[in-house]
Amino acid sequence: MRPAENAHPTPQPGTGPDLDARLTEVARGDQEAFTALYDAVSGPVLGLVRSVLRDPAQSEEVMQEVLVEVWRTAARFRPEKGSAMTWVMTLAHRRAIDRVRSAQAAAEREHKAALLDQVPAYDEVSEQVETRLEQQRVRRCMSALTTLQREAVTLAYYRGLTYREVAQLLTLPLGTVKTRLRDGLIRLRDCLGVTV
C-alpha cells in the first residue's frame, strides 16, 4: 500500500458520512439506499433492542418497526444534530422502552382485573347490608303487632294466601280478617316510617 491510501481511508459501510448520505437518500424515497441502510443498521438495532427486551421474538418485531419508522421518517434526520447511526439507535431505544412500558401496563391491568374478580363489588356488599337491615326492621315491627294481626299479615303476605283463605284458616269472618290486615298494615307502615 502507498502512504497516500492510508491518509484517507474509505469509510466503513454503515458508519459516518456514508450512512448519513444513505439516510438522506432514503428521505427522498431511494429504495436501494434503504436496502443498504437496512443492512448496515439492522444488526446493531437488533442488538440494542434485544438488550432491552430480552425476548428474541419481540426484539425482531421491534427492530422491524424501527426500520419501518426510519423509512417513513427519514426526512426528520438532521446531520448537524448527530450521526445517522445515533439517530437510528435513538429511535430503536425509544421503541424498545415503549414496548417494555406497554407490557408492564398490560400486566398491571391484568393484575387489577384479577383482583377485582376476587373482591365482590361494593354495590353488592352495600345491597346485602341494606337488605339485612331492612329485614331486621320488618321483624322488629312485626313483633310489635298483636298476635292476630301478625298471623293475618304473615299468612297473606309471606305465604301468599288470599283474604278468603286466611279467613278459612283462622276460622274467622272475612270482614274481621280484612280489618286485622288493614290495622296490621297501618301499624307496620307507621313503624317502618313509610309515607303514603
C-alpha positions in Angstrom: 0.0 0.0 0.0 1.1 3.5 -0.7 1.1 6.1 2.1 -1.4 8.2 0.2 -4.0 5.5 0.5 -3.7 5.3 4.3 -4.1 9.0 4.7 -7.7 9.0 3.6 -9.2 5.6 4.5 -12.6 4.8 2.9 -15.4 5.0 5.4 -16.6 1.7 6.7 -20.0 0.7 5.3 -22.8 1.7 7.7 -20.8 4.4 9.5 -20.1 8.1 9.3 -20.8 10.2 6.3 -21.6 7.2 4.1 -24.6 6.3 6.4 -25.6 9.9 6.7 -25.7 10.2 2.9 -27.7 7.0 2.6 -30.3 8.2 5.1 -30.6 11.5 3.2 -31.2 9.4 0.0 -33.8 7.3 1.9 -35.6 10.5 2.8 -36.0 11.1 -0.9 -37.6 7.7 -1.4 -34.5 5.8 -2.7 -35.2 2.1 -2.1 -31.7 0.9 -2.9 -30.3 3.4 -0.3 -32.8 2.0 2.2 -31.6 -1.6 1.5 -28.0 -0.6 2.1 -29.1 1.3 5.2 -31.1 -1.7 6.4 -28.1 -4.0 6.0 -25.9 -1.5 7.9 -28.1 -0.8 10.9 -30.3 -3.9 11.4 -27.7 -5.8 13.4 -26.9 -3.0 15.8 -30.6 -2.1 16.2 -31.5 -5.8 16.9 -28.6 -5.9 19.5 -29.8 -2.8 21.3 -33.5 -3.8 21.2 -32.7 -7.3 22.4 -30.6 -5.9 25.3 -33.7 -4.0 26.5 -36.4 -6.6 25.8 -34.6 -9.9 26.3 -37.2 -11.7 24.2 -35.9 -12.7 20.8 -39.3 -12.7 19.0 -40.3 -9.3 20.4 -36.9 -7.9 19.6 -37.2 -8.9 16.0 -40.7 -7.4 15.8 -39.5 -4.1 17.4 -36.5 -4.0 15.0 -38.8 -4.2 12.1 -41.0 -1.5 13.5 -37.9 0.7 14.0 -36.7 0.2 10.4 -40.2 0.9 9.0 -40.2 4.1 11.1 -36.7 5.0 9.7 -38.2 4.6 6.1 -41.2 6.7 7.0 -39.5 9.5 8.9 -36.0 9.7 7.3 -36.7 13.3 6.3 -36.6 14.2 10.0 -32.9 13.3 10.2 -30.7 16.3 10.8 -27.0 15.5 10.2 -25.9 18.7 12.1 -27.5 17.3 15.3 -25.8 13.9 15.1 -24.9 10.9 13.0 -27.4 8.7 11.2 -26.4 5.7 13.4 -27.1 7.7 16.6 -30.5 8.8 15.2 -31.5 5.3 14.3 -30.3 3.9 17.6 -32.2 6.6 19.5 -35.4 5.5 17.6 -34.7 1.9 18.4 -34.1 2.6 22.1 -37.2 4.6 22.4 -39.3 2.0 20.7 -37.9 -0.8 22.9 -38.6 1.2 26.1 -42.1 1.9 24.8 -42.6 -1.9 24.3 -41.4 -2.5 27.9 -43.7 0.1 29.3 -46.6 -1.2 27.3 -46.0 -4.8 28.5 -45.8 -3.5 32.1 -49.0 -1.6 31.8 -50.8 -4.6 30.3 -49.6 -6.8 33.2 -50.8 -4.2 35.7 -54.2 -4.0 34.1 -54.5 -7.8 34.1 -53.4 -7.9 37.8 -56.0 -5.3 38.7 -58.7 -7.1 36.8 -57.9 -10.3 38.6 -58.1 -8.5 41.9 -61.5 -7.1 41.0 -62.8 -10.5 40.2 -61.8 -11.8 43.6 -63.4 -8.9 45.6 -67.2 -8.6 45.5 -68.3 -5.3 44.0 -69.0 -2.5 46.5 -72.6 -2.3 45.4 -73.2 -6.0 46.1 -72.0 -5.7 49.6 -73.9 -2.5 50.2 -77.1 -4.1 48.8 -76.7 -7.1 51.1 -76.2 -4.9 54.2 -79.2 -2.8 53.3 -81.4 -5.9 52.8 -80.4 -7.4 56.1 -81.0 -4.1 57.9 -84.4 -3.8 56.3 -85.3 -7.4 57.2 -84.4 -6.7 60.8 -86.6 -3.6 60.9 -89.5 -5.6 59.4 -89.1 -8.3 62.0 -89.0 -5.8 64.8 -92.1 -4.0 63.5 -93.9 -7.4 63.0 -93.2 -8.3 66.6 -95.0 -5.0 67.6 -98.3 -6.2 66.1 -100.9 -8.1 68.0 -100.8 -11.9 67.6 -103.9 -11.9 65.4 -102.6 -9.0 63.2 -99.2 -10.8 62.9 -100.9 -14.1 61.9 -103.1 -12.5 59.3 -100.2 -10.4 57.7 -97.9 -13.5 57.7 -100.5 -15.7 56.0 -101.5 -13.1 53.4 -98.1 -11.5 52.6 -95.5 -14.1 53.4 -97.4 -17.3 52.5 -99.4 -15.7 49.6 -102.9 -16.7 50.8 -105.9 -14.8 49.7 -108.1 -13.0 52.3 -110.7 -15.7 52.0 -108.1 -18.5 52.6 -106.8 -16.6 55.6 -110.3 -16.3 57.0 -110.9 -20.1 56.5 -107.5 -21.0 58.1 -108.1 -18.8 61.1 -111.8 -19.7 61.2 -112.8 -16.0 61.3 -115.3 -14.0 59.2 -113.8 -12.4 56.1 -114.6 -8.9 57.3 -112.7 -9.5 60.6 -109.6 -10.7 58.6 -109.7 -7.7 56.3 -109.9 -5.4 59.4 -107.0 -7.1 61.1 -104.9 -6.9 57.9 -105.7 -3.3 57.4 -104.9 -2.4 61.0 -101.7 -4.5 60.9 -100.5 -2.9 57.7 -101.2 0.6 59.1 -99.1 -0.2 62.2 -96.3 -1.7 60.0 -96.3 1.4 57.8 -96.0 3.7 60.9 -93.3 1.6 62.5 -91.2 1.4 59.3 -91.7 5.2 58.7 -93.2 4.7 55.2 -95.0 7.7 53.9 -98.0 7.3 51.6 
